[in-house]
Amino acid sequence: MNTATARAHANIALVKYWGKRDTALNLPAVSSLSLTLDRFWTETTVTPAEADGVYIAGEPAAPKFAARALSFVDELLPGRDPVRIDTHNSFPTGAGLASSASGFAALTLAAAHAGGLDLSTEALSAWARRGSGSACRSLWGGFVTWRKGEADDGSDSHGTPLAGPEHWDLRMLVAVVASGPKPIGSTAAMERTRDTSPYYGEWLATSEADVDEAEAAVRARDLPRLGEVMESSTFKMHATMHTARPMVNYWQPGTLACIHAVHALREQGVGAWLTMDAGPNVKVLCAPGDADRVAAALAPHVERVERLGPGPAPTLS
Ligand code: PMV
């Protein structure tokens, strides 16, 4: 066992992952496509130690968090020696911004390196997926496709790089509507949606074509085309949640205010499109030259607006 440090960047799905065909392995029912972000990252160090320990920003992690991280490392490195895991985020945890994608990508890389595993990036991505589905897309910078795969063991369900961060300079503005805890975790919400929403079948039936369309739009740097398919994917995903029994609702009044603000911008000719995840925050994609105007339109409705751009692949040290 060696010491290894990895930094991995968060990603936001442009075409959404929602629904699992295998909950234990985090195998998705649909493919998805994401943008890796520049300023939001997790840095994780794995060090040989006398006893297992997990620390977030220098403080002992909550037992549930520590157990999840350590059992993940157990599976990656069977029969391993005790380790100390130190992790911190460049963005506040619990601020309504997902850290599980960057977190599990960084932990996979650091633990694999510390344990001397020699795995391809695709294999590392498949491992990160087992920690948190969306983490498999944080193994590359820029635009990444996650094809759902067919194999029962998940070996073909991993990210694939589509275009690096230099391919297309865009802005993703994160409007932080609220930073409290989620009403329901994403895994439970996905299962309820699958089991009870009459729209779930349509969601599955149309999502592969959305990924194909988004890939073509990214290759062509066609923002209206990408924005339209992104927004459609988001509202289809939330429609399956809203039609579950009982309803899964992550929206808050500020969420709807941001949706109206983005649509009003478009009526004024500004190229801005939105996406949302399993939370109340609204993320808006636009060209760099429109970012000031978009941020100004969102600001009155939210706690704050974070401005992000395309980010790099993870790094090891
Ligand atoms: O991060 P996970 O594996 O719990 O999945 C969350 C999925 C969404 O954020 C809602 C969509 C996505 O593709 O990231």
Residues whose N, C-alpha, C, O or C-beta is under 5 A from the ligand:
A	BS01	PMV	A13 V15 K16 Y17 S32 S100 S132 G133 S134 S186 D277 A278
